[in-house]
Amino acid sequence: MPDLNPTVLGVIPARLASTRLPRKVLREIAGRPMLAWVYEAAKKCPQLNQVLIATDSEEVAALCRQNRWPCQLTSPDLPSGTDRLHAVAQLIHADIYVNIQGDEPLLRPEHLTSLLKPFSDRHIEVTTLKVACTPENIANPNAVKVVTTSEGRALYFSRATIPYDRDARPEETPRYWKHLGLYAYRKSALERFPTLPHRTLEHAERLEQLRFLENGIHIHVEPTPHDTIGVDTESDLHRVEQLLRA
């Protein structure tokens, strides 16, 4: 029988040494650090038993202490947010761990509720989200696309335009879905992640979720009506600030 009341830990990986937009989790948006927007949205999700920030930076940890946000220092050598989540899982027990990106200031509690809903099925090990792709993002390599089965199991994630509309017939235009980089894992699946071989597709696309697919672990993709803007550039920061001020 599935656990009817699993403990759920939300973890916000907050790496300070981001490459495209340095120190982005501490950048101010509408007068508040980006990390504050993410943390406070996550705290409003009723399905999360606890939310903490996992960082490799003493400066980020100091901000957390100042605001009384739970924080866990992790190694600066960890290569990805999922590895940072795994490190936290060695210290804090939960049945389900949620990877909440620290650069998603438009996060809503509804995102996390949708992400966790599929775990009522005991066979589901990993979940993520998709949203209808806007026309300008269909060919944008920074907007990751996903294709799934009719039941929601991920077939592939790509920076390329998938599916490819070979005949371009207006009456049969395929529906495109943008992947939102939020994940939830049962503890057993998260424990396996660092042990899985790194294969060609993950390296080619620079998408860590492909490691699960390449090693035969299914990912359930839940739809959401709420898009987000992952902040990677100054332009993204400006767009998000305009939206939050509005």
C-alpha positions in Angstrom: 0.0 0.0 0.0 1.3 3.5 -0.7 2.0 5.8 2.2 -1.2 7.9 2.5 0.7 10.7 4.4 4.2 10.9 3.0 6.6 13.4 4.4 7.6 15.9 1.7 10.7 18.1 1.9 11.0 21.1 -0.5 14.7 22.0 -1.2 15.7 25.2 -3.0 19.2 24.7 -4.5 20.8 28.2 -4.4 24.2 28.1 -6.1 25.9 31.6 -6.0 28.4 31.0 -8.8 26.0 30.9 -11.7 27.7 31.5 -15.0 25.3 33.5 -17.3 24.0 35.8 -14.5 26.4 35.8 -11.6 25.0 35.9 -8.1 21.5 35.7 -9.5 19.8 34.2 -6.4 20.8 37.3 -4.5 19.8 39.8 -7.2 17.0 42.1 -6.2 13.6 41.9 -7.9 11.1 44.6 -7.0 13.1 45.4 -3.8 13.6 41.8 -2.6 16.2 39.1 -3.3 15.1 36.6 -5.9 15.5 33.8 -3.3 12.8 35.5 -1.1 10.2 35.3 -3.9 11.0 31.6 -4.4 11.1 30.6 -0.7 7.9 32.4 0.2 5.9 30.9 -2.7 7.2 27.4 -1.7 6.2 28.0 2.0 2.6 28.6 0.9 2.3 25.1 -0.6 0.2 23.0 1.9 1.7 19.7 0.7 5.2 20.6 1.8 6.1 19.6 5.4 9.3 21.7 5.3 11.2 24.0 2.9 14.9 24.6 3.2 17.6 26.3 1.1 20.6 24.2 0.0 23.6 26.4 -0.8 27.4 26.3 -1.3 27.7 29.9 -0.3 28.2 31.4 3.2 26.8 34.7 1.8 23.5 33.0 0.9 23.5 31.2 4.3 23.9 34.5 6.0 20.9 35.9 4.2 18.9 32.8 5.3 19.9 33.3 8.9 18.9 36.9 8.7 15.5 36.0 7.4 15.1 32.8 9.5 14.9 30.6 6.5 16.1 27.0 7.1 19.4 26.4 5.3 21.9 23.6 4.7 25.4 24.2 3.5 26.5 21.7 0.8 29.7 21.2 -1.1 30.6 23.7 -3.9 31.8 20.7 -6.0 28.3 19.3 -6.6 27.6 19.5 -10.3 23.8 20.0 -10.3 20.8 20.9 -8.3 19.7 17.3 -8.1 23.1 16.4 -6.6 22.6 19.1 -4.1 19.2 17.7 -3.3 20.7 14.2 -2.9 23.3 15.6 -0.4 20.4 17.1 1.7 18.7 13.7 1.5 21.7 12.1 3.3 21.0 14.4 6.3 17.3 14.9 6.4 14.8 12.0 5.9 11.6 12.5 3.8 9.6 10.2 1.6 9.5 12.7 -1.3 12.0 15.4 -2.1 11.0 18.4 -4.2 13.7 20.2 -6.3 12.6 23.9 -6.4 14.8 26.0 -8.6 16.2 29.1 -6.9 15.9 31.1 -10.1 12.1 30.7 -10.5 10.7 33.9 -8.9 7.3 33.4 -10.6 6.8 30.1 -8.7 3.3 29.5 -7.4 2.2 27.1 -4.7 -0.1 25.6 -7.4 3.0 24.4 -9.3 4.1 22.3 -6.3 0.7 20.9 -5.7 0.5 19.8 -9.3 4.0 18.3 -9.1 3.0 16.2 -6.1 -0.4 15.0 -7.2 0.8 12.1 -9.2 2.4 10.4 -6.2 -1.0 9.0 -5.3 0.1 6.3 -7.8 2.8 4.2 -6.0 4.5 3.3 -9.2 5.5 6.9 -10.0 9.0 7.7 -8.9 9.8 11.0 -10.5 7.6 13.9 -11.6 8.0 17.2 -13.4 5.8 19.8 -15.1 4.9 21.0 -18.6 3.0 24.1 -19.8 1.7 24.9 -23.3 4.5 26.3 -25.3 4.1 29.9 -26.7 4.8 30.3 -30.4 8.0 32.3 -29.7 9.4 29.5 -27.7 8.8 26.6 -30.0 12.2 27.1 -31.8 14.0 28.7 -28.8 16.7 26.3 -27.5 16.6 27.9 -24.1 13.0 26.7 -23.7 13.2 23.0 -23.2 10.4 21.0 -25.0 9.0 17.7 -23.8 6.9 15.0 -25.5 4.9 12.4 -23.5 2.6 9.5 -23.8 -1.1 10.1 -23.5 -0.7 9.0 -19.8 1.9 11.6 -19.1 5.1 9.5 -19.2 8.0 11.5 -20.7 9.3 10.2 -24.0 12.0 12.8 -24.5 13.1 16.3 -23.4 15.0 18.5 -26.0 16.2 22.0 -26.7 15.2 21.3 -30.3 11.7 21.7 -31.7 9.9 18.4 -30.9 7.8 17.0 -32.3 9.0 18.1 -35.8 6.1 19.1 -38.0 7.3 17.6 -41.2 4.3 18.4 -43.5 3.2 21.6 -41.7 -0.5 21.0 -42.4 -2.6 23.7 -40.6 -5.3 21.2 -39.8 -2.9 18.9 -38.0 -0.6 21.2 -36.1 1.0 19.3 -33.2 0.8 20.7 -29.7 4.1 21.8 -28.2 4.8 21.7 -24.5 7.5 23.6 -22.6 9.2 21.8 -19.7 9.3 23.6 -16.4 12.4 22.7 -14.4 10.7 21.6 -11.1 11.1 18.0 -10.0 9.9 15.7 -7.2 11.5 12.3 -6.4 10.7 9.4 -4.2 13.7 8.9 -1.9 14.5 5.6 -3.7 14.8 7.3 -7.1 16.8 10.3 -5.7 19.3 7.8 -4.0 19.9 6.2 -7.4 20.6 9.4 -9.3 24.4 9.8 -8.5 25.0 6.2 -9.3 23.4 6.3 -12.8 25.8 6.4 -15.8 26.1 9.7 -17.6 25.2 8.9 -21.2 25.3 10.7 -24.6 21.9 12.4 -24.6 22.4 14.1 -21.2 25.8 15.5 -22.4 24.5 16.5 -25.8 21.4 18.4 -24.6 22.9 19.5 -21.3 19.7 18.3 -19.6 20.2 16.2 -16.4 16.7 14.7 -16.5 17.7 12.7 -19.5 19.9 10.6 -17.2 16.8 9.1 -15.7 15.3 8.3 -19.2 18.5 6.9 -20.6 18.7 4.6 -17.6 15.2 3.3 -17.8 13.6 5.4 -15.0 10.2 6.9 -16.0 9.4 10.5 -15.4 5.7 11.5 -15.1 5.0 15.0 -16.6 2.0 16.8 -15.1 0.5 19.7 -17.0 0.0 23.1 -15.4 -1.7 26.3 -16.8 0.9 28.5 -15.1 4.0 29.4 -17.0 7.2 30.7 -15.3 10.3 32.6 -16.4 13.6 31.0 -15.3 16.0 33.8 -14.7 19.3 33.3 -16.6 20.0 36.8 -18.1 19.6 40.5 -17.3 16.7 40.5 -19.8 14.9 37.7 -17.9 15.4 39.7 -14.7 13.9 42.8 -16.2 10.9 40.9 -17.5 10.2 39.2 -14.2 10.5 42.5 -12.3 7.9 44.1 -14.6 5.5 41.2 -13.9 6.0 41.2 -10.2 5.6 44.9 -9.9 2.4 44.7 -11.9 
